[in-house]
């Protein structure tokens, strides 16, 4: 499970809408709780480093950007616990490309942005053997909700 | 003192929680091979098809990206530090006929 405040969910959605029709991306700054649950305390937007012509359906966070974010988190005694990105005019589910490039342990938030408006949002974690993503429950403030019922 | 591979947070669970791995290997490539021989669960996260280093893994020898040195053949000397730093990549692939992975469980 990953826990957010509504403010963070809204920040991710707004970032997706702002960068539409390109993909947005960023870090989730927080901590890992007992039993592997995560609590997000801050979202950390990053400029999509992919070439202009590929930003509609790809994102890239360069290693130096990740290191900068990790330092920022460590200064606050926190960690990078995951990443978010948008899927413009697509479902909020991981693609094969997402799977091929995923790292274990982290949470991957995907927000679907259709015609400039963010709607579905889901969290995913890589299976340790890299065979697939599994949906991860999101808890938002007092309200519990789960990845979009697309299946 | 041998060279050291720094194991990133995300991969430590596949290396018995180890933070560092000491090696006397002569090159970066051989050092990584030693690491995955000792901790075989790391292999799929570092290599595609068992031998090709994944393109989102950046290998630094001290502060230098090995792409700017001699790649995996870069020689090692005592006290060198190898760091594995990820690039985070992904995307919908919309318009490229990508295959959707849709495997949420239990919801």
gemmi code that builds the backbone of each chain (N, CA, C; Angstrom):
import gemmi

chains = {
    "A": [
        ("UNK", (0.842, -1.201, 0.000), (0.000, 0.000, 0.000), (0.879, 1.253, 0.000)),
        ("UNK", (0.400, 2.263, -0.708), (1.106, 3.544, -0.691), (0.115, 4.624, -0.256)),
        ("UNK", (0.559, 5.465, 0.647), (-0.340, 6.461, 1.236), (0.047, 7.865, 0.777)),
        ("UNK", (-0.965, 8.599, 0.335), (-0.784, 9.977, -0.128), (-1.759, 10.882, 0.597)),
        ("UNK", (-1.478, 12.158, 0.564), (-2.534, 13.118, 0.885), (-3.223, 13.482, -0.435)),
        ("UNK", (-4.425, 13.977, -0.342), (-5.148, 14.391, -1.550), (-4.362, 15.460, -2.318)),
        ("UNK", (-3.666, 16.280, -1.571), (-2.866, 17.355, -2.174), (-1.822, 16.784, -3.145)),
        ("UNK", (-1.203, 15.665, -2.781), (-0.183, 15.079, -3.643), (-0.790, 14.455, -4.891)),
        ("UNK", (-1.926, 13.819, -4.700), (-2.621, 13.250, -5.861), (-2.964, 14.380, -6.837)),
        ("UNK", (-3.476, 15.466, -6.297), (-3.858, 16.595, -7.151), (-2.626, 17.197, -7.829)),
        ("UNK", (-1.497, 17.233, -7.122), (-0.271, 17.793, -7.708), (0.180, 16.947, -8.904)),
        ("UNK", (0.076, 15.626, -8.791), (0.468, 14.742, -9.901), (-0.477, 14.953, -11.089)),
        ("UNK", (-1.768, 15.030, -10.790), (-2.735, 15.237, -11.871), (-2.504, 16.581, -12.572)),
        ("UNK", (-2.271, 17.609, -11.783), (-2.041, 18.940, -12.368), (-0.786, 18.939, -13.240)),
        ("UNK", (0.245, 18.233, -12.776), (1.471, 18.159, -13.572), (1.179, 17.464, -14.904)),
        ("UNK", (0.396, 16.408, -14.847), (0.032, 15.700, -16.080), (-0.743, 16.586, -17.035)),
        ("UNK", (-1.632, 17.387, -16.480), (-2.440, 18.290, -17.317), (-1.578, 19.423, -17.892)),
        ("UNK", (-0.661, 19.911, -17.077), (0.194, 21.026, -17.502), (1.110, 20.604, -18.664)),
        ("UNK", (1.604, 19.385, -18.607), (2.558, 18.925, -19.628), (1.877, 18.274, -20.830)),
        ("UNK", (0.562, 18.035, -20.746), (-0.167, 17.442, -21.852), (0.055, 18.266, -23.119)),
        ("UNK", (0.270, 17.698, -24.293), (0.147, 16.269, -24.617), (1.423, 15.479, -24.391)),
        ("UNK", (2.384, 16.058, -23.699), (3.600, 15.305, -23.389), (3.421, 14.539, -22.080)),
        ("UNK", (4.291, 13.588, -21.860), (4.292, 12.870, -20.591), (5.035, 13.704, -19.544)),
        ("UNK", (4.477, 13.738, -18.363), (5.175, 14.378, -17.241), (5.851, 13.291, -16.411)),
        ("UNK", (6.724, 13.682, -15.525), (7.352, 12.693, -14.646), (7.866, 13.376, -13.380)),
        ("UNK", (8.089, 12.579, -12.369), (8.598, 13.128, -11.113), (8.880, 12.032, -10.110)),
        ("UNK", (9.395, 12.456, -8.978), (9.756, 11.524, -7.908), (8.715, 11.581, -6.793)),
        ("UNK", (8.601, 10.500, -6.065), (7.792, 10.447, -4.853), (8.755, 10.381, -3.677)),
        ("UNK", (8.702, 11.398, -2.855), (9.612, 11.492, -1.707), (8.844, 11.069, -0.456)),
        ("UNK", (9.394, 10.124, 0.274), (8.669, 9.662, 1.459), (9.472, 8.671, 2.254)),
        ("UNK", (8.774, 7.718, 2.837), (9.486, 6.695, 3.614), (8.770, 5.361, 3.480)),
        ("UNK", (9.560, 4.314, 3.653), (9.005, 2.966, 3.643), (8.671, 2.601, 5.081)),
        ("UNK", (7.404, 2.211, 5.293), (6.951, 1.858, 6.634), (7.120, 0.357, 6.847)),
        ("UNK", (6.684, -0.113, 7.994), (6.754, -1.548, 8.260), (5.972, -2.314, 7.203)),
        ("UNK", (6.400, -3.507, 6.931), (5.762, -4.404, 5.960), (5.799, -3.848, 4.547)),
        ("UNK", (6.694, -2.872, 4.313), (6.884, -2.391, 2.948), (5.903, -1.338, 2.493)),
        ("UNK", (4.941, -0.970, 3.327), (4.035, 0.114, 2.946), (4.824, 1.417, 2.837)),
        ("UNK", (4.313, 2.322, 2.015), (5.017, 3.589, 1.807), (4.114, 4.765, 2.145)),
        ("UNK", (4.755, 5.809, 2.601), (4.035, 7.053, 2.874), (4.731, 8.149, 2.089)),
        ("UNK", (3.987, 8.837, 1.244), (4.565, 9.913, 0.434), (4.340, 11.247, 1.138)),
        ("UNK", (5.422, 11.997, 1.270), (5.320, 13.298, 1.929), (5.447, 14.449, 0.944)),
        ("UNK", (5.984, 14.138, -0.224), (6.207, 15.221, -1.171), (6.305, 14.650, -2.585)),
        ("UNK", (5.780, 15.380, -3.536), (6.044, 15.045, -4.939), (7.116, 16.013, -5.446)),
        ("UNK", (7.932, 15.509, -6.359), (9.124, 16.261, -6.782), (9.142, 16.246, -8.314)),
        ("UNK", (8.541, 17.268, -8.930), (8.436, 17.262, -10.404), (9.804, 17.334, -11.067)),
        ("UNK", (9.932, 16.632, -12.181), (11.171, 16.652, -12.951), (10.806, 16.879, -14.412)),
        ("UNK", (11.633, 17.625, -15.099), (11.392, 17.882, -16.516), (11.715, 16.616, -17.319)),
        ("UNK", (10.768, 16.224, -18.159), (10.953, 15.031, -18.997), (12.154, 15.238, -19.922)),
        ("UNK", (13.160, 14.386, -19.776), (14.423, 14.574, -20.516), (14.425, 13.909, -21.893)),
        ("UNK", (13.304, 13.290, -22.290), (13.293, 12.689, -23.625), (13.331, 13.772, -24.705)),
        ("UNK", (13.745, 13.368, -25.903), (13.776, 14.293, -27.027), (12.349, 14.775, -27.300)),
        ("UNK", (12.251, 16.002, -27.806), (10.946, 16.641, -28.005), (9.964, 15.732, -28.763)),
        ("UNK", (10.465, 15.073, -29.804), (9.572, 14.282, -30.661), (9.081, 13.000, -29.984)),
        ("UNK", (9.660, 12.640, -28.850), (9.246, 11.399, -28.174), (8.502, 11.644, -26.867)),
        ("UNK", (8.346, 12.910, -26.504), (7.767, 13.198, -25.186), (6.280, 12.849, -25.085)),
        ("UNK", (5.621, 12.652, -26.216), (4.198, 12.300, -26.179), (3.975, 10.926, -25.570)),
        ("UNK", (4.938, 10.043, -25.732), (4.709, 8.672, -25.251), (5.915, 8.062, -24.524)),
        ("UNK", (6.847, 8.907, -24.129), (8.015, 8.415, -23.392), (8.431, 9.459, -22.356)),
        ("UNK", (9.028, 8.978, -21.267), (9.644, 9.915, -20.340), (11.004, 9.374, -19.926)),
        ("UNK", (11.838, 10.274, -19.458), (13.164, 9.894, -18.983), (13.558, 10.812, -17.829)),
        ("UNK", (14.011, 10.201, -16.757), (14.622, 10.944, -15.650), (16.097, 10.573, -15.659)),
        ("UNK", (16.936, 11.537, -15.950), (18.371, 11.260, -16.062), (18.962, 10.925, -14.689)),
        ("UNK", (20.044, 10.144, -14.694), (20.632, 9.727, -13.409), (21.028, 10.900, -12.532)),
        ("UNK", (21.512, 11.978, -13.151), (21.930, 13.124, -12.328), (20.720, 13.792, -11.670)),
        ("UNK", (19.563, 13.751, -12.358), (18.334, 14.297, -11.764), (17.881, 13.424, -10.598)),
        ("UNK", (17.990, 12.118, -10.783), (17.617, 11.209, -9.698), (18.531, 11.409, -8.499)),
        ("UNK", (19.821, 11.550, -8.761), (20.769, 11.763, -7.653), (20.453, 13.060, -6.912)),
        ("UNK", (20.073, 14.096, -7.687), (19.709, 15.379, -7.064), (18.488, 15.199, -6.160)),
        ("UNK", (17.499, 14.453, -6.653), (16.304, 14.191, -5.861), (16.602, 13.356, -4.627)),
        ("UNK", (17.502, 12.386, -4.789), (17.866, 11.550, -3.641), (18.551, 12.383, -2.561)),
        ("UNK", (19.410, 13.300, -3.004), (20.085, 14.168, -2.028), (19.066, 15.049, -1.300)),
        ("UNK", (18.117, 15.591, -2.082), (17.054, 16.423, -1.511), (16.287, 15.637, -0.444)),
        ("UNK", (15.958, 14.379, -0.774), (15.212, 13.542, 0.169), (16.046, 13.242, 1.408)),
        ("UNK", (17.311, 12.890, 1.182), (18.165, 12.512, 2.315), (18.370, 13.674, 3.287)),
        ("UNK", (18.413, 14.904, 2.735), (18.545, 16.078, 3.608), (17.355, 16.188, 4.560)),
        ("UNK", (16.228, 15.590, 4.168), (15.023, 15.612, 4.994), (14.798, 14.283, 5.702)),
        ("UNK", (15.830, 13.446, 5.686), (15.766, 12.114, 6.281), (14.654, 11.282, 5.665)),
        ("UNK", (14.475, 11.456, 4.364), (13.478, 10.687, 3.619), (14.181, 9.966, 2.468)),
        ("UNK", (13.412, 9.239, 1.680), (13.955, 8.510, 0.532), (13.094, 8.771, -0.702)),
        ("UNK", (13.656, 8.441, -1.843), (12.832, 8.353, -3.049), (12.155, 6.985, -2.993)),
        ("UNK", (10.832, 6.978, -2.892), (10.118, 5.698, -2.746), (9.415, 5.284, -4.039)),
        ("UNK", (9.430, 6.170, -5.025), (8.789, 5.809, -6.281), (8.829, 6.955, -7.265)),
        ("UNK", (8.112, 6.750, -8.361), (8.113, 7.712, -9.464), (6.691, 7.850, -9.988)),
        ("UNK", (6.427, 8.972, -10.627), (5.129, 9.090, -11.304), (5.359, 9.560, -12.729)),
        ("UNK", (4.438, 9.200, -13.589), (4.435, 9.749, -14.946), (3.022, 9.685, -15.499)),
        ("UNK", (2.802, 10.399, -16.585), (1.458, 10.440, -17.176), (1.423, 9.635, -18.466)),
        ("UNK", (0.234, 9.183, -18.819), (-0.031, 8.559, -20.107), (-1.068, 9.423, -20.831)),
        ("UNK", (-0.608, 10.329, -21.693), (-1.573, 11.165, -22.420), (-2.455, 10.327, -23.348)),
        ("UNK", (-3.756, 10.485, -23.191), (-4.744, 9.792, -24.016), (-4.574, 8.280, -23.998)),
        ("UNK", (-4.182, 7.771, -22.842), (-4.012, 6.328, -22.650), (-4.483, 5.946, -21.257)),
        ("UNK", (-4.666, 4.650, -21.081), (-5.060, 4.156, -19.761), (-3.910, 4.313, -18.761)),
        ("UNK", (-4.273, 4.306, -17.494), (-3.266, 4.449, -16.426), (-2.696, 3.090, -16.049)),
        ("UNK", (-2.313, 2.339, -17.055), (-1.728, 1.022, -16.801), (-0.373, 0.939, -17.494)),
        ("UNK", (0.562, 0.166, -16.938), (1.919, 0.143, -17.498), (1.968, -0.476, -18.890)),
        ("UNK", (2.837, 0.063, -19.706), (3.082, -0.489, -21.044), (4.227, -1.498, -20.966)),
        ("UNK", (4.446, -2.193, -22.057), (5.596, -3.102, -22.120), (6.895, -2.325, -21.905)),
        ("UNK", (6.933, -1.099, -22.435), (8.131, -0.265, -22.277), (8.345, 0.091, -20.798)),
        ("UNK", (7.227, 0.402, -20.115), (7.331, 0.645, -18.671), (7.913, -0.583, -17.970)),
        ("UNK", (7.407, -1.734, -18.354), (7.870, -2.972, -17.713), (9.357, -3.214, -17.981)),
        ("UNK", (9.763, -3.003, -19.214), (11.158, -3.260, -19.594), (12.135, -2.375, -18.829)),
        ("UNK", (11.656, -1.181, -18.420), (12.569, -0.214, -17.811), (12.372, -0.032, -16.305)),
        ("UNK", (11.485, -0.832, -15.721), (11.160, -0.624, -14.305), (12.241, -1.163, -13.384)),
        ("UNK", (12.297, -0.547, -12.217), (13.176, -1.019, -11.138), (12.316, -1.633, -10.056)),
        ("UNK", (12.849, -2.659, -9.401), (12.079, -3.261, -8.310), (12.013, -2.308, -7.119)),
        ("UNK", (11.176, -2.643, -6.188), (11.045, -1.958, -4.902), (10.223, -0.669, -5.007)),
        ("UNK", (10.486, 0.134, -6.039), (9.813, 1.424, -6.156), (8.327, 1.262, -6.514)),
        ("UNK", (7.544, 2.292, -6.191), (6.165, 2.391, -6.666), (6.147, 3.243, -7.925)),
        ("UNK", (5.348, 2.851, -8.874), (5.195, 3.598, -10.122), (3.752, 4.077, -10.235)),
        ("UNK", (3.570, 5.383, -10.085), (2.244, 5.975, -10.241), (2.071, 6.383, -11.697)),
        ("UNK", (0.944, 6.008, -12.273), (0.628, 6.435, -13.642), (-0.715, 7.154, -13.603)),
        ("UNK", (-0.742, 8.333, -14.216), (-2.005, 9.063, -14.324), (-2.376, 9.168, -15.804)),
        ("UNK", (-3.611, 8.845, -16.093), (-4.125, 8.980, -17.456), (-4.632, 10.403, -17.653)),
        ("UNK", (-4.213, 11.024, -18.750), (-4.670, 12.392, -19.058), (-5.314, 12.354, -20.441)),
        ("UNK", (-6.632, 12.557, -20.477), (-7.354, 12.492, -21.749), (-7.824, 13.876, -22.158)),
        ("UNK", (-7.416, 14.257, -23.352), (-7.774, 15.574, -23.888), (-7.466, 16.675, -22.877)),
        ("UNK", (-6.345, 16.495, -22.183), (-5.896, 17.541, -21.276), (-6.442, 17.455, -19.867)),
        ("UNK", (-7.323, 16.482, -19.610), (-7.892, 16.352, -18.264), (-7.447, 15.050, -17.624)),
        ("UNK", (-6.854, 15.146, -16.434), (-6.411, 13.941, -15.725), (-7.618, 13.213, -15.155)),
        ("UNK", (-7.618, 11.900, -15.286), (-8.714, 11.142, -14.667), (-8.181, 9.970, -13.860)),
        ("UNK", (-8.010, 8.807, -14.485), (-7.599, 7.644, -13.699), (-6.151, 7.769, -13.222)),
        ("UNK", (-5.916, 7.156, -12.071), (-4.560, 7.139, -11.518), (-4.376, 5.807, -10.796)),
        ("UNK", (-3.258, 5.165, -11.043), (-3.003, 3.874, -10.398), (-1.558, 3.768, -9.957)),
        ("UNK", (-1.315, 2.877, -9.017), (0.052, 2.630, -8.552), (0.415, 1.175, -8.827)),
        ("UNK", (1.662, 0.971, -9.191), (2.115, -0.348, -9.631), (3.486, -0.646, -9.063)),
        ("UNK", (3.719, -1.924, -8.827), (5.052, -2.379, -8.381), (5.494, -3.556, -9.233)),
        ("UNK", (6.774, -3.562, -9.541), (7.336, -4.621, -10.370), (7.434, -5.919, -9.574)),
        ("UNK", (6.984, -7.004, -10.188), (7.203, -8.329, -9.611), (8.719, -8.571, -9.551)),
        ("UNK", (9.242, -9.121, -8.459), (10.705, -9.273, -8.343), (11.366, -9.999, -9.517)),
        ("UNK", (10.647, -10.909, -10.179), (11.269, -11.605, -11.316), (11.080, -10.848, -12.637)),
        ("UNK", (10.568, -9.624, -12.553), (10.392, -8.730, -13.692), (9.327, -9.205, -14.675)),
        ("UNK", (8.519, -10.170, -14.303), (7.567, -10.733, -15.255), (6.370, -9.828, -15.494)),
        ("UNK", (6.056, -8.965, -14.546), (4.856, -8.138, -14.689), (4.828, -7.066, -13.604)),
        ("UNK", (3.875, -6.146, -13.770), (3.545, -5.209, -12.704), (2.334, -5.745, -11.940)),
        ("UNK", (2.307, -5.461, -10.663), (1.122, -5.738, -9.857), (0.542, -4.421, -9.370)),
        ("UNK", (-0.766, -4.339, -9.357), (-1.415, -3.146, -8.824), (-1.116, -2.991, -7.340)),
        ("UNK", (-0.995, -1.752, -6.911), (-0.705, -1.459, -5.503), (-1.823, -0.570, -4.973)),
        ("UNK", (-2.336, -0.911, -3.827), (-3.429, -0.120, -3.271), (-2.945, 1.269, -2.884)),
        ("UNK", (-3.769, 2.254, -3.179), (-3.470, 3.638, -2.807), (-4.415, 4.039, -1.686)),
        ("UNK", (-3.860, 4.624, -0.639), (-4.701, 5.179, 0.411), (-4.505, 6.688, 0.408)),
        ("UNK", (-5.610, 7.386, 0.286), (-5.545, 8.834, 0.163), (-6.293, 9.475, 1.329)),
        ("UNK", (-5.595, 10.122, 2.202), (-6.176, 10.755, 3.385), (-7.106, 9.798, 4.112)),
        ("UNK", (-8.345, 10.217, 4.316), (-9.287, 9.375, 5.039), (-9.990, 8.410, 4.096)),
        ("UNK", (-9.761, 8.622, 2.819), (-10.514, 7.848, 1.841), (-9.614, 6.769, 1.241)),
        ("UNK", (-10.054, 5.539, 1.246), (-9.314, 4.467, 0.596), (-9.800, 4.305, -0.829)),
        ("UNK", (-8.870, 4.178, -1.749), (-9.293, 3.783, -3.085), (-8.217, 2.940, -3.741)),
        ("UNK", (-8.594, 2.267, -4.793), (-7.722, 1.293, -5.428), (-7.462, 1.722, -6.861)),
        ("UNK", (-6.492, 1.072, -7.544), (-6.276, 1.410, -8.941), (-7.561, 1.306, -9.741)),
        ("UNK", (-7.649, 2.007, -10.852), (-8.888, 2.041, -11.630), (-9.345, 0.636, -12.011)),
        ("UNK", (-10.634, 0.440, -11.989), (-11.170, -0.891, -12.281), (-11.242, -1.093, -13.773)),
        ("UNK", (-10.081, -1.407, -14.317), (-9.984, -1.536, -15.769), (-9.985, -2.993, -16.191)),
        ("UNK", (-10.043, -3.875, -15.211), (-9.744, -5.272, -15.542), (-10.939, -6.185, -15.351)),
    ],
    "B": [
        ("UNK", (43.656, -2.705, -0.668), (42.200, -2.618, -0.509), (41.540, -2.819, -1.877)),
        ("UNK", (40.576, -3.728, -1.966), (39.979, -4.037, -3.280), (39.076, -2.905, -3.773)),
        ("UNK", (38.665, -3.043, -5.023), (37.646, -2.131, -5.545), (36.292, -2.507, -4.931)),
        ("UNK", (35.364, -1.567, -4.992), (34.059, -1.774, -4.347), (32.932, -1.420, -5.307)),
        ("UNK", (31.922, -2.268, -5.334), (30.685, -1.936, -6.064), (29.660, -1.468, -5.037)),
        ("UNK", (29.120, -0.275, -5.252), (28.036, 0.222, -4.395), (26.714, -0.311, -4.957)),
        ("UNK", (25.983, -1.028, -4.149), (24.710, -1.617, -4.605), (23.582, -0.645, -4.277)),
        ("UNK", (22.798, -0.212, -5.284), (21.745, 0.770, -4.998), (20.634, 0.174, -4.140)),
        ("UNK", (19.992, 1.049, -3.398), (18.885, 0.672, -2.509), (17.932, -0.343, -3.104)),
        ("UNK", (17.484, -0.035, -4.325), (16.423, -0.830, -4.943), (16.851, -2.262, -5.205)),
        ("UNK", (18.137, -2.516, -5.249), (18.618, -3.863, -5.598), (19.165, -4.635, -4.409)),
        ("UNK", (19.204, -4.007, -3.267), (19.852, -4.682, -2.119), (19.108, -5.931, -1.675)),
        ("UNK", (17.804, -5.934, -1.876), (17.038, -7.126, -1.478), (17.471, -8.353, -2.267)),
        ("UNK", (18.107, -8.139, -3.422), (18.564, -9.264, -4.244), (20.025, -9.614, -3.947)),
        ("UNK", (20.613, -8.914, -2.967), (22.012, -9.144, -2.610), (22.129, -9.338, -1.094)),
        ("UNK", (21.142, -10.017, -0.543), (21.128, -10.275, 0.908), (21.281, -8.996, 1.722)),
        ("UNK", (20.780, -7.895, 1.196), (20.822, -6.627, 1.925), (22.168, -5.935, 1.914)),
        ("UNK", (23.120, -6.500, 1.159), (24.464, -5.902, 1.126), (24.444, -4.514, 0.502)),
        ("UNK", (25.211, -3.614, 1.081), (25.320, -2.247, 0.574), (26.499, -2.146, -0.402)),
        ("UNK", (27.528, -2.935, -0.139), (28.738, -2.890, -0.958), (29.207, -4.304, -1.263)),
        ("UNK", (29.965, -4.415, -2.351), (30.538, -5.704, -2.731), (31.992, -5.453, -3.117)),
        ("UNK", (32.896, -6.094, -2.427), (34.324, -5.916, -2.711), (34.766, -6.901, -3.789)),
        ("UNK", (35.659, -6.435, -4.635), (36.095, -7.278, -5.740), (37.555, -6.996, -6.086)),
        ("UNK", (38.238, -8.055, -6.492), (39.616, -7.909, -6.977), (39.653, -8.095, -8.488)),
        ("UNK", (38.500, -8.032, -9.142), (38.427, -8.241, -10.598), (39.254, -7.167, -11.317)),
        ("UNK", (39.808, -7.505, -12.494), (40.655, -6.543, -13.207), (39.884, -5.491, -14.010)),
        ("UNK", (38.604, -5.765, -14.326), (37.828, -4.790, -15.108), (36.443, -4.611, -14.484)),
        ("UNK", (35.779, -3.535, -14.927), (34.420, -3.267, -14.446), (33.490, -4.417, -14.823)),
        ("UNK", (33.580, -4.877, -16.060), (32.708, -5.954, -16.526), (32.889, -7.219, -15.703)),
        ("UNK", (34.135, -7.532, -15.403), (34.391, -8.743, -14.616), (33.955, -8.574, -13.164)),
        ("UNK", (34.043, -7.349, -12.671), (33.561, -7.085, -11.310), (32.049, -7.309, -11.230)),
        ("UNK", (31.327, -6.818, -12.252), (29.875, -7.010, -12.258), (29.534, -8.487, -12.413)),
        ("UNK", (30.347, -9.194, -13.205), (30.125, -10.635, -13.363), (30.312, -11.360, -12.028)),
        ("UNK", (31.316, -10.939, -11.269), (31.530, -11.535, -9.934), (30.329, -11.278, -9.029)),
        ("UNK", (29.842, -10.038, -9.110), (28.698, -9.661, -8.271), (27.485, -10.545, -8.573)),
        ("UNK", (27.191, -10.740, -9.858), (26.004, -11.513, -10.212), (26.225, -13.012, -10.028)),
        ("UNK", (27.486, -13.427, -10.037), (27.764, -14.834, -9.730), (27.461, -15.096, -8.257)),
        ("UNK", (27.835, -14.143, -7.423), (27.593, -14.270, -5.981), (26.109, -14.077, -5.644)),
        ("UNK", (25.462, -13.172, -6.371), (24.052, -12.862, -6.096), (23.280, -12.973, -7.410)),
        ("UNK", (22.932, -14.187, -7.763), (22.355, -14.419, -9.097), (20.999, -13.742, -9.279)),
        ("UNK", (20.293, -13.435, -8.171), (18.996, -12.769, -8.307), (19.136, -11.356, -8.877)),
        ("UNK", (20.352, -10.820, -8.852), (20.574, -9.486, -9.425), (20.596, -9.519, -10.955)),
        ("UNK", (20.895, -10.671, -11.505), (21.151, -10.757, -12.953), (20.041, -10.163, -13.812)),
        ("UNK", (18.772, -10.546, -13.609), (17.751, -9.998, -14.511), (17.561, -8.491, -14.393)),
        ("UNK", (17.999, -7.915, -13.286), (17.851, -6.469, -13.106), (19.017, -5.692, -13.720)),
        ("UNK", (20.121, -6.373, -13.946), (21.292, -5.709, -14.518), (21.477, -6.028, -15.994)),
        ("UNK", (21.038, -7.210, -16.389), (21.305, -7.647, -17.763), (20.025, -8.039, -18.480)),
        ("UNK", (20.021, -7.773, -19.774), (18.998, -8.333, -20.663), (19.587, -9.583, -21.270)),
        ("UNK", (18.759, -10.575, -21.437), (19.192, -11.830, -22.062), (20.437, -12.398, -21.383)),
        ("UNK", (20.589, -12.097, -20.112), (21.655, -12.712, -19.334), (23.027, -12.087, -19.485)),
        ("UNK", (23.266, -11.267, -20.536), (24.637, -10.783, -20.737), (24.736, -9.311, -21.163)),
        ("UNK", (23.662, -8.773, -21.707), (23.714, -7.392, -22.216), (23.255, -6.437, -21.115)),
        ("UNK", (24.120, -5.523, -20.707), (23.778, -4.602, -19.630), (22.543, -3.783, -20.024)),
        ("UNK", (21.566, -3.715, -19.148), (20.335, -2.972, -19.460), (20.658, -1.506, -19.722)),
        ("UNK", (19.940, -0.942, -20.702), (20.338, 0.396, -21.139), (19.934, 1.502, -20.167)),
        ("UNK", (19.128, 1.186, -19.139), (18.775, 2.225, -18.178), (19.663, 2.158, -16.938)),
        ("UNK", (20.700, 1.325, -16.998), (21.654, 1.269, -15.891), (22.922, 2.004, -16.295)),
        ("UNK", (23.273, 2.956, -15.496), (24.478, 3.732, -15.750), (25.540, 3.287, -14.760)),
        ("UNK", (26.689, 2.941, -15.290), (27.769, 2.453, -14.437), (28.839, 3.542, -14.359)),
        ("UNK", (29.121, 3.952, -13.141), (30.146, 4.965, -12.919), (31.367, 4.326, -12.263)),
        ("UNK", (32.515, 4.664, -12.769), (33.769, 4.262, -12.114), (34.292, 5.515, -11.429)),
        ("UNK", (34.272, 5.479, -10.123), (34.490, 6.692, -9.333), (33.448, 7.727, -9.803)),
        ("UNK", (33.806, 8.844, -10.366), (32.777, 9.810, -10.773), (32.571, 9.851, -12.279)),
        ("UNK", (33.117, 8.891, -12.978), (33.090, 8.943, -14.443), (32.195, 7.837, -15.009)),
        ("UNK", (31.292, 8.220, -15.890), (30.459, 7.240, -16.592), (31.379, 6.356, -17.443)),
        ("UNK", (31.237, 5.018, -17.309), (32.175, 4.139, -18.035), (32.017, 4.251, -19.558)),
        ("UNK", (30.893, 4.852, -20.014), (30.747, 5.070, -21.467), (31.828, 6.026, -21.965)),
        ("UNK", (32.314, 6.876, -21.059), (33.366, 7.822, -21.431), (34.756, 7.260, -21.147)),
        ("UNK", (34.811, 6.042, -20.665), (36.097, 5.369, -20.419), (36.204, 4.225, -21.435)),
        ("UNK", (36.447, 3.045, -20.946), (36.541, 1.904, -21.867), (35.385, 0.938, -21.678)),
        ("UNK", (34.239, 1.517, -21.269), (33.061, 0.681, -21.078), (33.324, -0.400, -20.043)),
        ("UNK", (32.754, -1.581, -20.281), (32.927, -2.680, -19.330), (34.370, -3.167, -19.257)),
        ("UNK", (35.182, -2.783, -20.241), (36.606, -3.170, -20.215), (37.453, -2.185, -19.404)),
        ("UNK", (36.829, -1.187, -18.828), (37.596, -0.210, -18.037), (38.349, -0.936, -16.921)),
        ("UNK", (39.665, -0.698, -16.821), (40.446, -1.407, -15.800), (40.184, -0.873, -14.396)),
        ("UNK", (40.297, -1.761, -13.438), (40.098, -1.404, -12.028), (41.417, -1.414, -11.282)),
        ("UNK", (41.511, -0.504, -10.341), (42.645, -0.558, -9.417), (42.096, -0.513, -7.990)),
        ("UNK", (42.947, -0.812, -7.043), (42.505, -0.834, -5.654), (41.866, 0.498, -5.279)),
        ("UNK", (40.872, 0.417, -4.458), (40.111, 1.554, -3.913), (39.154, 2.198, -4.920)),
        ("UNK", (39.131, 1.715, -6.164), (38.125, 2.237, -7.103), (36.725, 1.931, -6.581)),
        ("UNK", (35.785, 2.806, -6.934), (34.395, 2.599, -6.531), (33.519, 2.570, -7.787)),
        ("UNK", (32.761, 1.498, -7.929), (31.807, 1.365, -9.036), (30.419, 1.654, -8.477)),
        ("UNK", (29.700, 2.583, -9.117), (28.331, 2.896, -8.697), (27.365, 2.540, -9.816)),
        ("UNK", (26.238, 1.951, -9.438), (25.184, 1.617, -10.392), (24.062, 2.627, -10.184)),
        ("UNK", (23.833, 3.476, -11.167), (22.851, 4.553, -11.014), (21.783, 4.399, -12.099)),
        ("UNK", (20.528, 4.296, -11.694), (19.491, 4.107, -12.714), (19.117, 5.397, -13.435)),
        ("UNK", (18.749, 5.247, -14.711), (17.910, 6.244, -15.366), (16.502, 5.695, -15.221)),
        ("UNK", (15.549, 6.571, -14.962), (14.176, 6.115, -14.829), (13.455, 6.444, -16.114)),
        ("UNK", (12.962, 5.418, -16.777), (12.341, 5.613, -18.092), (11.055, 4.822, -18.172)),
        ("UNK", (10.229, 5.223, -19.118), (8.982, 4.514, -19.352), (8.145, 5.316, -20.313)),
        ("UNK", (6.868, 5.012, -20.335), (5.968, 5.749, -21.209), (4.950, 4.843, -21.856)),
        ("UNK", (3.891, 5.476, -22.317), (2.747, 4.695, -22.800), (3.055, 3.934, -24.077)),
        ("UNK", (3.941, 4.485, -24.911), (4.166, 3.860, -26.209), (2.986, 4.040, -27.150)),
        ("UNK", (2.032, 4.881, -26.756), (0.837, 5.125, -27.582), (1.249, 5.509, -28.995)),
        ("UNK", (0.612, 4.850, -29.944), (0.922, 5.158, -31.342), (2.040, 4.305, -31.897)),
        ("UNK", (2.612, 3.461, -31.052), (3.684, 2.587, -31.534), (3.255, 1.134, -31.507)),
        ("UNK", (1.957, 0.912, -31.284), (1.463, -0.451, -31.259), (2.008, -1.253, -30.098)),
        ("UNK", (2.250, -0.570, -28.993), (2.844, -1.283, -27.857), (1.868, -2.292, -27.257)),
        ("UNK", (2.426, -3.255, -26.650), (1.644, -4.276, -25.970), (1.349, -3.825, -24.551)),
        ("UNK", (0.096, -3.761, -24.201), (-0.265, -3.324, -22.855), (-0.124, -4.465, -21.871)),
        ("UNK", (0.471, -4.135, -20.780), (0.572, -5.097, -19.697), (-0.492, -4.734, -18.681)),
        ("UNK", (-1.374, -5.645, -18.443), (-2.571, -5.320, -17.683), (-2.800, -6.424, -16.671)),
        ("UNK", (-2.012, -6.414, -15.620), (-1.988, -7.571, -14.748), (-2.211, -7.208, -13.291)),
        ("UNK", (-3.095, -6.290, -13.037), (-3.379, -5.980, -11.637), (-4.019, -7.196, -10.992)),
        ("UNK", (-3.626, -7.470, -9.803), (-4.135, -8.659, -9.132), (-4.947, -8.259, -7.908)),
        ("UNK", (-6.039, -8.934, -7.727), (-6.750, -8.843, -6.474), (-7.568, -7.589, -6.262)),
        ("UNK", (-7.796, -6.824, -7.312), (-8.602, -5.614, -7.143), (-9.907, -5.744, -7.899)),
    ],
}
model = gemmi.Model(1)
for chain_id, residues in chains.items():
    chain = gemmi.Chain(chain_id)
    for i, (resn, *xyz) in enumerate(residues, 1):
        res = gemmi.Residue()
        res.name, res.seqid = resn, gemmi.SeqId(i, " ")
        for name, pos in zip(("N", "CA", "C"), xyz):
            atom = gemmi.Atom()
            atom.name, atom.element = name, gemmi.Element(name[0])
            atom.pos, atom.b_iso = gemmi.Position(*pos), 0.0
            res.add_atom(atom)
        chain.add_residue(res)
    model.add_chain(chain)
structure = gemmi.Structure()
structure.add_model(model)
structure.setup_entities()
